[in-house]
Amino acid sequence: AFESDLAAHQDRVEQIAAIAQELNELDYYDSPSVNARCQRICDQWDSLGALSQKRNEALQRTEKLLETIDQLYLEFAKRAAPFNNWMEGAMEDLQDTFIVHTIEEIQGLSTAHEQFKATLPEADKERMAILGIHNEIAKIVQTYHVNMAGTNPYTTINPQEINAKWDKVRQLVPQRDQALIEEHARQQNNERLRRQFATQANIIGPWIQNKMQEIGRISIEMHGTLEDQLTHLRQYEKSIVNYKPKIDQLEGDHQLIQEALIFDNKHTNYTMEHIRVGWEQLLTTIARTINEIENQILTRDAKGISQEQLNEFRASFNHFDRDHSGTLGAEEFKACLISLGFDIGNDAQVLNRSHTHAVRGLTVFFSPSFALFPFILPSLPFLFSSMLSCLTECASSSSLSCNVHIMDCCGFLLTFQPLSPHPPPIFLSPSWFCLSPADLVEENRNHGC
């Protein structure tokens, strides 16, 4: 605009010079004064033109500098923003609390951390490049004395903020290293505890199962006398009791696992709860089996039954115990009665109709008094009918099961599961059905029923 206005006055200067020339040609008396004044005007005009040209060049140069600075500002903003976001994400990841349960998981975190550390040199180069852009802007401003108003218009991120966050990242990296090292050591210790527990549990669990099977086999098989079986069982009991320190050791390992907050163990299918239940069941089974053998010995001696008779009766019981469970179910007991010549055709029809729930839960246990079974056949119809009546009355619920024990006094002991709130055990004997109700109650009390 200034140059346009200056050019518009060019004609007027030329007109002044032409008028002065014309006055000189006319021999104007004051020509020297006119010429001097005209010369001053022309000199001032030329000086004004030179100053205008100089000003134009200075403005163009400054414009180029400002354009360069603007481009540098824009470049700084483009590179500083993602780098700042990366540093914020890195700080968040480095301070993130990790929860792992296996060595594989902590190894994955360690691998990822090592990969992150491998990117730090490149990140540092990027940081230096961003700071270099800022330094270049400062150098231009200082060299050419460019008057800059304000800060970078494209971003609020400044070099001080970038350096502060970078220093924070560098401080967090070794802290993360230490945390991963400690967690890796903890997971190694946890894995050691898992393997230590699993090694013992994988031995103890099958050992308990094998002992249970061996005890059941001893109680069913007919090898040797009852005294031999009792001796064998007591030896088993002693070996089982001597095994208790290993159970205690496993309990100690389990306590360490609980304190370490270990909730799974892929090295074994056994838990401490399974081992405890199996151990208690093993102790109960061996004690009950020894007690049964002792009772068989007492009954044998009291009744004068020979070892051959016991073996024969045991073989008979095993014959009807098709599933080798040590008990006779309803159908197995029925087959036993039929083989003894007891006609239960009508009773079977009754069983199918009105005693359905009772028969479902009927179980006959072998005891030494099973050898007396043939001697109670004369009273068996009356006993069996009475037993069915008791079963029908007491087993009205399908969830109630009844166990039948053949007792040494030529009777049946009926027990019900679950006991509460159902009736207590009931004992039936053919000689009792002539007793009064009060005497019958008293006899049951004498038998603990």
Beta strands, then each sheet from edge to edge (+ up, - down):
strand 1: 327-328
strand 2: 362-365
strand 3: 401-406
strand 4: 412-417
strand 5: 426-428
sheet 1: 1+ 2- 3- 4+ 5-
end
